[in-house]
Amino acid sequence: MHQKKSIKMPHLFVMLIIIMLVSAATYAIPTGVCDRVVNEAGKSVIDPNSYHAVPKMPVTFM
């Protein structure tokens, strides 16, 4: 007979380290946005020449 495989959760410390790395990445990765324009087909698309930086809003550990 087939037994159901249970989903095994990662250890708590592994999950905490991942959360800390993601929040630290908000300090390292540059922030920016692109403007959207409507093309001939009526779809909203990103203008590739409109990238500009915006102020950082990093996530805190607390």
CHARMM-style PDB file with segment names, atoms N, HN, CA, C and O in Angstrom:
ATOM      1  N   MET     1       0.829  -1.182   0.000  1.00  0.00      PROA
ATOM      2  CA  MET     1       0.000   0.000   0.000  1.00  0.00      PROA
ATOM      3  C   MET     1       0.880   1.254   0.000  1.00  0.00      PROA
ATOM      4  O   MET     1       2.015   1.253   0.475  1.00  0.00      PROA
ATOM      5  N   HSD     2       0.305   2.314  -0.551  1.00  0.00      PROA
ATOM      6  HN  HSD     2      -0.617   2.315  -0.937  1.00  0.00      PROA
ATOM      7  CA  HSD     2       1.004   3.595  -0.585  1.00  0.00      PROA
ATOM      8  C   HSD     2       0.726   4.350   0.711  1.00  0.00      PROA
ATOM      9  O   HSD     2      -0.414   4.455   1.162  1.00  0.00      PROA
ATOM     10  N   GLN     3       1.787   4.863   1.285  1.00  0.00      PROA
ATOM     11  HN  GLN     3       2.713   4.778   0.919  1.00  0.00      PROA
ATOM     12  CA  GLN     3       1.622   5.696   2.460  1.00  0.00      PROA
ATOM     13  C   GLN     3       1.703   7.157   2.042  1.00  0.00      PROA
ATOM     14  O   GLN     3       2.461   7.515   1.140  1.00  0.00      PROA
ATOM     15  N   LYS     4       0.925   7.985   2.697  1.00  0.00      PROA
ATOM     16  HN  LYS     4       0.309   7.694   3.429  1.00  0.00      PROA
ATOM     17  CA  LYS     4       0.979   9.413   2.402  1.00  0.00      PROA
ATOM     18  C   LYS     4       2.285   9.980   2.919  1.00  0.00      PROA
ATOM     19  O   LYS     4       2.695   9.701   4.046  1.00  0.00      PROA
ATOM     20  N   LYS     5       2.928  10.771   2.092  1.00  0.00      PROA
ATOM     21  HN  LYS     5       2.595  10.998   1.177  1.00  0.00      PROA
ATOM     22  CA  LYS     5       4.154  11.432   2.520  1.00  0.00      PROA
ATOM     23  C   LYS     5       3.767  12.713   3.235  1.00  0.00      PROA
ATOM     24  O   LYS     5       2.998  13.520   2.713  1.00  0.00      PROA
ATOM     25  N   SER     6       4.298  12.892   4.421  1.00  0.00      PROA
ATOM     26  HN  SER     6       4.923  12.236   4.845  1.00  0.00      PROA
ATOM     27  CA  SER     6       3.985  14.104   5.159  1.00  0.00      PROA
ATOM     28  C   SER     6       4.949  15.212   4.743  1.00  0.00      PROA
ATOM     29  O   SER     6       6.112  14.963   4.423  1.00  0.00      PROA
ATOM     30  N   ILE     7       4.448  16.408   4.757  1.00  0.00      PROA
ATOM     31  HN  ILE     7       3.504  16.610   5.017  1.00  0.00      PROA
ATOM     32  CA  ILE     7       5.277  17.566   4.429  1.00  0.00      PROA
ATOM     33  C   ILE     7       6.083  17.913   5.677  1.00  0.00      PROA
ATOM     34  O   ILE     7       5.527  18.110   6.757  1.00  0.00      PROA
ATOM     35  N   LYS     8       7.387  17.984   5.511  1.00  0.00      PROA
ATOM     36  HN  LYS     8       7.839  17.824   4.633  1.00  0.00      PROA
ATOM     37  CA  LYS     8       8.254  18.258   6.643  1.00  0.00      PROA
ATOM     38  C   LYS     8       8.627  19.741   6.631  1.00  0.00      PROA
ATOM     39  O   LYS     8       9.177  20.241   5.650  1.00  0.00      PROA
ATOM     40  N   MET     9       8.332  20.427   7.709  1.00  0.00      PROA
ATOM     41  HN  MET     9       7.886  20.021   8.507  1.00  0.00      PROA
ATOM     42  CA  MET     9       8.656  21.844   7.826  1.00  0.00      PROA
ATOM     43  C   MET     9      10.139  22.010   8.134  1.00  0.00      PROA
ATOM     44  O   MET     9      10.719  21.183   8.838  1.00  0.00      PROA
ATOM     45  N   PRO    10      10.771  23.086   7.606  1.00  0.00      PROA
ATOM     46  CA  PRO    10      12.180  23.326   7.940  1.00  0.00      PROA
ATOM     47  C   PRO    10      12.309  23.729   9.409  1.00  0.00      PROA
ATOM     48  O   PRO    10      11.342  24.158  10.039  1.00  0.00      PROA
ATOM     49  N   HSD    11      13.486  23.586   9.924  1.00  0.00      PROA
ATOM     50  HN  HSD    11      14.272  23.238   9.412  1.00  0.00      PROA
ATOM     51  CA  HSD    11      13.757  23.930  11.312  1.00  0.00      PROA
ATOM     52  C   HSD    11      13.493  25.416  11.543  1.00  0.00      PROA
ATOM     53  O   HSD    11      13.627  26.225  10.625  1.00  0.00      PROA
ATOM     54  N   LEU    12      13.123  25.768  12.755  1.00  0.00      PROA
ATOM     55  HN  LEU    12      13.015  25.112  13.501  1.00  0.00      PROA
ATOM     56  CA  LEU    12      12.790  27.147  13.101  1.00  0.00      PROA
ATOM     57  C   LEU    12      13.953  28.093  12.819  1.00  0.00      PROA
ATOM     58  O   LEU    12      13.742  29.198  12.319  1.00  0.00      PROA
ATOM     59  N   PHE    13      15.166  27.676  13.131  1.00  0.00      PROA
ATOM     60  HN  PHE    13      15.338  26.778  13.537  1.00  0.00      PROA
ATOM     61  CA  PHE    13      16.320  28.542  12.903  1.00  0.00      PROA
ATOM     62  C   PHE    13      16.558  28.789  11.420  1.00  0.00      PROA
ATOM     63  O   PHE    13      17.003  29.873  11.043  1.00  0.00      PROA
ATOM     64  N   VAL    14      16.278  27.828  10.588  1.00  0.00      PROA
ATOM     65  HN  VAL    14      15.916  26.947  10.894  1.00  0.00      PROA
ATOM     66  CA  VAL    14      16.412  28.007   9.142  1.00  0.00      PROA
ATOM     67  C   VAL    14      15.421  29.061   8.675  1.00  0.00      PROA
ATOM     68  O   VAL    14      15.769  29.928   7.873  1.00  0.00      PROA
ATOM     69  N   MET    15      14.202  28.995   9.165  1.00  0.00      PROA
ATOM     70  HN  MET    15      13.920  28.291   9.817  1.00  0.00      PROA
ATOM     71  CA  MET    15      13.193  29.982   8.776  1.00  0.00      PROA
ATOM     72  C   MET    15      13.571  31.378   9.266  1.00  0.00      PROA
ATOM     73  O   MET    15      13.383  32.355   8.542  1.00  0.00      PROA
ATOM     74  N   LEU    16      14.101  31.486  10.482  1.00  0.00      PROA
ATOM     75  HN  LEU    16      14.254  30.693  11.071  1.00  0.00      PROA
ATOM     76  CA  LEU    16      14.512  32.794  11.008  1.00  0.00      PROA
ATOM     77  C   LEU    16      15.676  33.380  10.213  1.00  0.00      PROA
ATOM     78  O   LEU    16      15.706  34.584   9.959  1.00  0.00      PROA
ATOM     79  N   ILE    17      16.626  32.547   9.819  1.00  0.00      PROA
ATOM     80  HN  ILE    17      16.602  31.568  10.025  1.00  0.00      PROA
ATOM     81  CA  ILE    17      17.763  33.019   9.025  1.00  0.00      PROA
ATOM     82  C   ILE    17      17.293  33.515   7.667  1.00  0.00      PROA
ATOM     83  O   ILE    17      17.793  34.528   7.179  1.00  0.00      PROA
ATOM     84  N   ILE    18      16.344  32.825   7.049  1.00  0.00      PROA
ATOM     85  HN  ILE    18      15.938  32.003   7.446  1.00  0.00      PROA
ATOM     86  CA  ILE    18      15.806  33.261   5.758  1.00  0.00      PROA
ATOM     87  C   ILE    18      15.127  34.611   5.899  1.00  0.00      PROA
ATOM     88  O   ILE    18      15.310  35.486   5.053  1.00  0.00      PROA
ATOM     89  N   ILE    19      14.347  34.794   6.953  1.00  0.00      PROA
ATOM     90  HN  ILE    19      14.197  34.083   7.641  1.00  0.00      PROA
ATOM     91  CA  ILE    19      13.672  36.081   7.183  1.00  0.00      PROA
ATOM     92  C   ILE    19      14.698  37.187   7.384  1.00  0.00      PROA
ATOM     93  O   ILE    19      14.527  38.288   6.860  1.00  0.00      PROA
ATOM     94  N   MET    20      15.760  36.914   8.133  1.00  0.00      PROA
ATOM     95  HN  MET    20      15.899  36.020   8.559  1.00  0.00      PROA
ATOM     96  CA  MET    20      16.794  37.918   8.356  1.00  0.00      PROA
ATOM     97  C   MET    20      17.523  38.269   7.062  1.00  0.00      PROA
ATOM     98  O   MET    20      17.840  39.437   6.834  1.00  0.00      PROA
ATOM     99  N   LEU    21      17.792  37.279   6.213  1.00  0.00      PROA
ATOM    100  HN  LEU    21      17.534  36.331   6.399  1.00  0.00      PROA
ATOM    101  CA  LEU    21      18.468  37.546   4.944  1.00  0.00      PROA
ATOM    102  C   LEU    21      17.599  38.383   4.012  1.00  0.00      PROA
ATOM    103  O   LEU    21      18.098  39.284   3.337  1.00  0.00      PROA
ATOM    104  N   VAL    22      16.315  38.090   3.973  1.00  0.00      PROA
ATOM    105  HN  VAL    22      15.910  37.358   4.520  1.00  0.00      PROA
ATOM    106  CA  VAL    22      15.407  38.863   3.119  1.00  0.00      PROA
ATOM    107  C   VAL    22      15.323  40.305   3.601  1.00  0.00      PROA
ATOM    108  O   VAL    22      15.343  41.229   2.788  1.00  0.00      PROA
ATOM    109  N   SER    23      15.229  40.512   4.913  1.00  0.00      PROA
ATOM    110  HN  SER    23      15.213  39.762   5.574  1.00  0.00      PROA
ATOM    111  CA  SER    23      15.158  41.884   5.408  1.00  0.00      PROA
ATOM    112  C   SER    23      16.488  42.612   5.205  1.00  0.00      PROA
ATOM    113  O   SER    23      16.494  43.823   4.983  1.00  0.00      PROA
ATOM    114  N   ALA    24      17.602  41.904   5.276  1.00  0.00      PROA
ATOM    115  HN  ALA    24      17.597  40.921   5.456  1.00  0.00      PROA
ATOM    116  CA  ALA    24      18.898  42.536   5.007  1.00  0.00      PROA
ATOM    117  C   ALA    24      19.030  42.898   3.532  1.00  0.00      PROA
ATOM    118  O   ALA    24      19.710  43.866   3.190  1.00  0.00      PROA
ATOM    119  N   ALA    25      18.393  42.137   2.664  1.00  0.00      PROA
ATOM    120  HN  ALA    25      17.840  41.351   2.942  1.00  0.00      PROA
ATOM    121  CA  ALA    25      18.454  42.419   1.230  1.00  0.00      PROA
ATOM    122  C   ALA    25      17.781  43.744   0.890  1.00  0.00      PROA
ATOM    123  O   ALA    25      18.115  44.362  -0.121  1.00  0.00      PROA
ATOM    124  N   THR    26      16.835  44.193   1.723  1.00  0.00      PROA
ATOM    125  HN  THR    26      16.563  43.691   2.544  1.00  0.00      PROA
ATOM    126  CA  THR    26      16.180  45.480   1.441  1.00  0.00      PROA
ATOM    127  C   THR    26      17.150  46.646   1.600  1.00  0.00      PROA
ATOM    128  O   THR    26      16.895  47.733   1.082  1.00  0.00      PROA
ATOM    129  N   TYR    27      18.253  46.437   2.306  1.00  0.00      PROA
ATOM    130  HN  TYR    27      18.461  45.554   2.727  1.00  0.00      PROA
ATOM    131  CA  TYR    27      19.280  47.469   2.419  1.00  0.00      PROA
ATOM    132  C   TYR    27      20.236  47.426   1.228  1.00  0.00      PROA
ATOM    133  O   TYR    27      20.781  48.461   0.843  1.00  0.00      PROA
ATOM    134  N   ALA    28      20.447  46.258   0.643  1.00  0.00      PROA
ATOM    135  HN  ALA    28      20.004  45.417   0.956  1.00  0.00      PROA
ATOM    136  CA  ALA    28      21.468  46.085  -0.384  1.00  0.00      PROA
ATOM    137  C   ALA    28      20.940  46.278  -1.804  1.00  0.00      PROA
ATOM    138  O   ALA    28      21.660  46.790  -2.661  1.00  0.00      PROA
ATOM    139  N   ILE    29      19.713  45.882  -2.062  1.00  0.00      PROA
ATOM    140  HN  ILE    29      19.129  45.466  -1.365  1.00  0.00      PROA
ATOM    141  CA  ILE    29      19.167  45.944  -3.416  1.00  0.00      PROA
ATOM    142  C   ILE    29      18.692  47.359  -3.711  1.00  0.00      PROA
ATOM    143  O   ILE    29      17.913  47.913  -2.935  1.00  0.00      PROA
ATOM    144  N   PRO    30      19.140  47.958  -4.809  1.00  0.00      PROA
ATOM    145  CA  PRO    30      18.717  49.321  -5.135  1.00  0.00      PROA
ATOM    146  C   PRO    30      17.220  49.379  -5.472  1.00  0.00      PROA
ATOM    147  O   PRO    30      16.655  48.444  -6.040  1.00  0.00      PROA
ATOM    148  N   THR    31      16.603  50.498  -5.107  1.00  0.00      PROA
ATOM    149  HN  THR    31      17.062  51.258  -4.646  1.00  0.00      PROA
ATOM    150  CA  THR    31      15.174  50.660  -5.367  1.00  0.00      PROA
ATOM    151  C   THR    31      14.958  51.574  -6.550  1.00  0.00      PROA
ATOM    152  O   THR    31      15.722  52.515  -6.767  1.00  0.00      PROA
ATOM    153  N   GLY    32      13.928  51.299  -7.307  1.00  0.00      PROA
ATOM    154  HN  GLY    32      13.308  50.535  -7.131  1.00  0.00      PROA
ATOM    155  CA  GLY    32      13.600  52.126  -8.452  1.00  0.00      PROA
ATOM    156  C   GLY    32      12.289  51.692  -9.068  1.00  0.00      PROA
ATOM    157  O   GLY    32      11.776  50.612  -8.774  1.00  0.00      PROA
ATOM    158  N   VAL    33      11.756  52.534  -9.917  1.00  0.00      PROA
ATOM    159  HN  VAL    33      12.173  53.411 -10.156  1.00  0.00      PROA
ATOM    160  CA  VAL    33      10.489  52.245 -10.595  1.00  0.00      PROA
ATOM    161  C   VAL    33      10.592  52.640 -12.059  1.00  0.00      PROA
ATOM    162  O   VAL    33      11.437  53.445 -12.448  1.00  0.00      PROA
ATOM    163  N   CYS    34       9.723  52.059 -12.848  1.00  0.00      PROA
ATOM    164  HN  CYS    34       9.037  51.405 -12.531  1.00  0.00      PROA
ATOM    165  CA  CYS    34       9.581  52.426 -14.257  1.00  0.00      PROA
ATOM    166  C   CYS    34       8.164  52.935 -14.465  1.00  0.00      PROA
ATOM    167  O   CYS    34       7.226  52.467 -13.820  1.00  0.00      PROA
ATOM    168  N   ASP    35       8.015  53.892 -15.364  1.00  0.00      PROA
ATOM    169  HN  ASP    35       8.778  54.272 -15.888  1.00  0.00      PROA
ATOM    170  CA  ASP    35       6.693  54.404 -15.679  1.00  0.00      PROA
ATOM    171  C   ASP    35       5.986  53.448 -16.641  1.00  0.00      PROA
ATOM    172  O   ASP    35       6.630  52.693 -17.370  1.00  0.00      PROA
ATOM    173  N   ARG    36       4.672  53.494 -16.630  1.00  0.00      PROA
ATOM    174  HN  ARG    36       4.149  54.107 -16.038  1.00  0.00      PROA
ATOM    175  CA  ARG    36       3.874  52.676 -17.540  1.00  0.00      PROA
ATOM    176  C   ARG    36       3.245  53.586 -18.588  1.00  0.00      PROA
ATOM    177  O   ARG    36       2.866  54.721 -18.298  1.00  0.00      PROA
ATOM    178  N   VAL    37       3.140  53.071 -19.809  1.00  0.00      PROA
ATOM    179  HN  VAL    37       3.448  52.150 -20.045  1.00  0.00      PROA
ATOM    180  CA  VAL    37       2.500  53.785 -20.905  1.00  0.00      PROA
ATOM    181  C   VAL    37       1.521  52.843 -21.588  1.00  0.00      PROA
ATOM    182  O   VAL    37       1.645  51.623 -21.480  1.00  0.00      PROA
ATOM    183  N   VAL    38       0.559  53.406 -22.283  1.00  0.00      PROA
ATOM    184  HN  VAL    38       0.458  54.397 -22.370  1.00  0.00      PROA
ATOM    185  CA  VAL    38      -0.410  52.603 -23.028  1.00  0.00      PROA
ATOM    186  C   VAL    38       0.081  52.498 -24.469  1.00  0.00      PROA
ATOM    187  O   VAL    38       0.327  53.513 -25.121  1.00  0.00      PROA
ATOM    188  N   ASN    39       0.223  51.263 -24.965  1.00  0.00      PROA
ATOM    189  HN  ASN    39       0.022  50.439 -24.436  1.00  0.00      PROA
ATOM    190  CA  ASN    39       0.714  51.074 -26.330  1.00  0.00      PROA
ATOM    191  C   ASN    39      -0.434  51.139 -27.335  1.00  0.00      PROA
ATOM    192  O   ASN    39      -1.573  51.428 -26.968  1.00  0.00      PROA
ATOM    193  N   GLU    40      -0.128  50.869 -28.605  1.00  0.00      PROA
ATOM    194  HN  GLU    40       0.798  50.634 -28.903  1.00  0.00      PROA
ATOM    195  CA  GLU    40      -1.123  50.970 -29.680  1.00  0.00      PROA
ATOM    196  C   GLU    40      -2.281  49.998 -29.481  1.00  0.00      PROA
ATOM    197  O   GLU    40      -3.408  50.280 -29.887  1.00  0.00      PROA
ATOM    198  N   ALA    41      -2.004  48.852 -28.855  1.00  0.00      PROA
ATOM    199  HN  ALA    41      -1.088  48.623 -28.525  1.00  0.00      PROA
ATOM    200  CA  ALA    41      -3.039  47.841 -28.643  1.00  0.00      PROA
ATOM    201  C   ALA    41      -3.917  48.151 -27.439  1.00  0.00      PROA
ATOM    202  O   ALA    41      -4.866  47.418 -27.162  1.00  0.00      PROA
ATOM    203  N   GLY    42      -3.613  49.228 -26.719  1.00  0.00      PROA
ATOM    204  HN  GLY    42      -2.841  49.823 -26.944  1.00  0.00      PROA
ATOM    205  CA  GLY    42      -4.408  49.606 -25.555  1.00  0.00      PROA
ATOM    206  C   GLY    42      -3.954  48.946 -24.265  1.00  0.00      PROA
ATOM    207  O   GLY    42      -4.623  49.069 -23.240  1.00  0.00      PROA
ATOM    208  N   LYS    43      -2.822  48.245 -24.300  1.00  0.00      PROA
ATOM    209  HN  LYS    43      -2.279  48.145 -25.134  1.00  0.00      PROA
ATOM    210  CA  LYS    43      -2.299  47.592 -23.099  1.00  0.00      PROA
ATOM    211  C   LYS    43      -1.340  48.523 -22.369  1.00  0.00      PROA
ATOM    212  O   LYS    43      -0.612  49.298 -22.989  1.00  0.00      PROA
ATOM    213  N   SER    44      -1.352  48.433 -21.045  1.00  0.00      PROA
ATOM    214  HN  SER    44      -1.943  47.803 -20.541  1.00  0.00      PROA
ATOM    215  CA  SER    44      -0.418  49.187 -20.224  1.00  0.00      PROA
ATOM    216  C   SER    44       0.889  48.412 -20.151  1.00  0.00      PROA
ATOM    217  O   SER    44       0.917  47.286 -19.654  1.00  0.00      PROA
ATOM    218  N   VAL    45       1.973  49.010 -20.644  1.00  0.00      PROA
ATOM    219  HN  VAL    45       1.950  49.925 -21.048  1.00  0.00      PROA
ATOM    220  CA  VAL    45       3.277  48.347 -20.662  1.00  0.00      PROA
ATOM    221  C   VAL    45       4.309  49.254 -19.985  1.00  0.00      PROA
ATOM    222  O   VAL    45       4.088  50.453 -19.815  1.00  0.00      PROA
ATOM    223  N   ILE    46       5.436  48.654 -19.603  1.00  0.00      PROA
ATOM    224  HN  ILE    46       5.615  47.680 -19.740  1.00  0.00      PROA
ATOM    225  CA  ILE    46       6.512  49.405 -18.951  1.00  0.00      PROA
ATOM    226  C   ILE    46       7.361  50.097 -20.009  1.00  0.00      PROA
ATOM    227  O   ILE    46       7.746  49.488 -21.007  1.00  0.00      PROA
ATOM    228  N   ASP    47       7.647  51.376 -19.781  1.00  0.00      PROA
ATOM    229  HN  ASP    47       7.333  51.871 -18.970  1.00  0.00      PROA
ATOM    230  CA  ASP    47       8.547  52.130 -20.655  1.00  0.00      PROA
ATOM    231  C   ASP    47       9.979  51.819 -20.220  1.00  0.00      PROA
ATOM    232  O   ASP    47      10.373  52.220 -19.125  1.00  0.00      PROA
ATOM    233  N   PRO    48      10.776  51.119 -21.039  1.00  0.00      PROA
ATOM    234  CA  PRO    48      12.105  50.694 -20.608  1.00  0.00      PROA
ATOM    235  C   PRO    48      13.082  51.843 -20.381  1.00  0.00      PROA
ATOM    236  O   PRO    48      14.103  51.649 -19.720  1.00  0.00      PROA
ATOM    237  N   ASN    49      12.803  53.024 -20.907  1.00  0.00      PROA
ATOM    238  HN  ASN    49      11.974  53.181 -21.444  1.00  0.00      PROA
ATOM    239  CA  ASN    49      13.714  54.166 -20.749  1.00  0.00      PROA
ATOM    240  C   ASN    49      13.320  55.080 -19.603  1.00  0.00      PROA
ATOM    241  O   ASN    49      13.899  56.157 -19.457  1.00  0.00      PROA
ATOM    242  N   SER    50      12.352  54.684 -18.786  1.00  0.00      PROA
ATOM    243  HN  SER    50      11.882  53.810 -18.905  1.00  0.00      PROA
ATOM    244  CA  SER    50      11.844  55.585 -17.758  1.00  0.00      PROA
ATOM    245  C   SER    50      12.276  55.206 -16.343  1.00  0.00      PROA
ATOM    246  O   SER    50      11.726  55.747 -15.384  1.00  0.00      PROA
ATOM    247  N   TYR    51      13.238  54.300 -16.178  1.00  0.00      PROA
ATOM    248  HN  TYR    51      13.685  53.861 -16.957  1.00  0.00      PROA
ATOM    249  CA  TYR    51      13.665  53.879 -14.835  1.00  0.00      PROA
ATOM    250  C   TYR    51      14.238  55.067 -14.079  1.00  0.00      PROA
ATOM    251  O   TYR    51      15.029  55.835 -14.626  1.00  0.00      PROA
ATOM    252  N   HSD    52      13.837  55.216 -12.825  1.00  0.00      PROA
ATOM    253  HN  HSD    52      13.194  54.592 -12.381  1.00  0.00      PROA
ATOM    254  CA  HSD    52      14.426  56.220 -11.956  1.00  0.00      PROA
ATOM    255  C   HSD    52      14.412  55.701 -10.518  1.00  0.00      PROA
ATOM    256  O   HSD    52      13.531  54.944 -10.109  1.00  0.00      PROA
ATOM    257  N   ALA    53      15.417  56.138  -9.777  1.00  0.00      PROA
ATOM    258  HN  ALA    53      16.132  56.753 -10.109  1.00  0.00      PROA
ATOM    259  CA  ALA    53      15.574  55.685  -8.393  1.00  0.00      PROA
ATOM    260  C   ALA    53      14.557  56.372  -7.491  1.00  0.00      PROA
ATOM    261  O   ALA    53      14.150  57.507  -7.744  1.00  0.00      PROA
ATOM    262  N   VAL    54      14.160  55.682  -6.456  1.00  0.00      PROA
ATOM    263  HN  VAL    54      14.491  54.761  -6.251  1.00  0.00      PROA
ATOM    264  CA  VAL    54      13.265  56.236  -5.433  1.00  0.00      PROA
ATOM    265  C   VAL    54      13.934  56.049  -4.079  1.00  0.00      PROA
ATOM    266  O   VAL    54      14.818  55.202  -3.942  1.00  0.00      PROA
ATOM    267  N   PRO    55      13.526  56.832  -3.064  1.00  0.00      PROA
ATOM    268  CA  PRO    55      14.143  56.678  -1.738  1.00  0.00      PROA
ATOM    269  C   PRO    55      13.916  55.275  -1.178  1.00  0.00      PROA
ATOM    270  O   PRO    55      12.859  54.674  -1.371  1.00  0.00      PROA
ATOM    271  N   LYS    56      14.932  54.771  -0.482  1.00  0.00      PROA
ATOM    272  HN  LYS    56      15.791  55.259  -0.325  1.00  0.00      PROA
ATOM    273  CA  LYS    56      14.833  53.433   0.113  1.00  0.00      PROA
ATOM    274  C   LYS    56      13.917  53.462   1.329  1.00  0.00      PROA
ATOM    275  O   LYS    56      13.879  54.435   2.083  1.00  0.00      PROA
ATOM    276  N   MET    57      13.187  52.376   1.496  1.00  0.00      PROA
ATOM    277  HN  MET    57      13.218  51.586   0.884  1.00  0.00      PROA
ATOM    278  CA  MET    57      12.364  52.171   2.683  1.00  0.00      PROA
ATOM    279  C   MET    57      12.653  50.758   3.184  1.00  0.00      PROA
ATOM    280  O   MET    57      11.819  49.865   3.037  1.00  0.00      PROA
ATOM    281  N   PRO    58      13.850  50.547   3.786  1.00  0.00      PROA
ATOM    282  CA  PRO    58      14.240  49.195   4.187  1.00  0.00      PROA
ATOM    283  C   PRO    58      13.379  48.669   5.327  1.00  0.00      PROA
ATOM    284  O   PRO    58      12.817  49.431   6.114  1.00  0.00      PROA
ATOM    285  N   VAL    59      13.293  47.359   5.392  1.00  0.00      PROA
ATOM    286  HN  VAL    59      13.750  46.740   4.753  1.00  0.00      PROA
ATOM    287  CA  VAL    59      12.562  46.687   6.453  1.00  0.00      PROA
ATOM    288  C   VAL    59      13.470  46.582   7.663  1.00  0.00      PROA
ATOM    289  O   VAL    59      14.651  46.260   7.528  1.00  0.00      PROA
ATOM    290  N   THR    60      12.934  46.850   8.842  1.00  0.00      PROA
ATOM    291  HN  THR    60      11.975  47.112   8.952  1.00  0.00      PROA
ATOM    292  CA  THR    60      13.735  46.727  10.055  1.00  0.00      PROA
ATOM    293  C   THR    60      13.588  45.329  10.624  1.00  0.00      PROA
ATOM    294  O   THR    60      12.638  44.617  10.298  1.00  0.00      PROA
ATOM    295  N   PHE    61      14.518  44.937  11.466  1.00  0.00      PROA
ATOM    296  HN  PHE    61      15.290  45.515  11.731  1.00  0.00      PROA
ATOM    297  CA  PHE    61      14.472  43.618  12.077  1.00  0.00      PROA
ATOM    298  C   PHE    61      13.411  43.535  13.165  1.00  0.00      PROA
ATOM    299  O   PHE    61      12.976  42.440  13.522  1.00  0.00      PROA
ATOM    300  N   MET    62      13.001  44.649  13.680  1.00  0.00      PROA
ATOM    301  HN  MET    62      13.354  45.538  13.390  1.00  0.00      PROA
ATOM    302  CA  MET    62      11.978  44.643  14.733  1.00  0.00      PROA
ATOM    303  C   MET    62      10.625  44.804  14.106  1.00  0.00      PROA
ATOM    304  OT1 MET    62       9.616  44.826  14.812  1.00  0.00      PROA
TER     305      MET     62
END
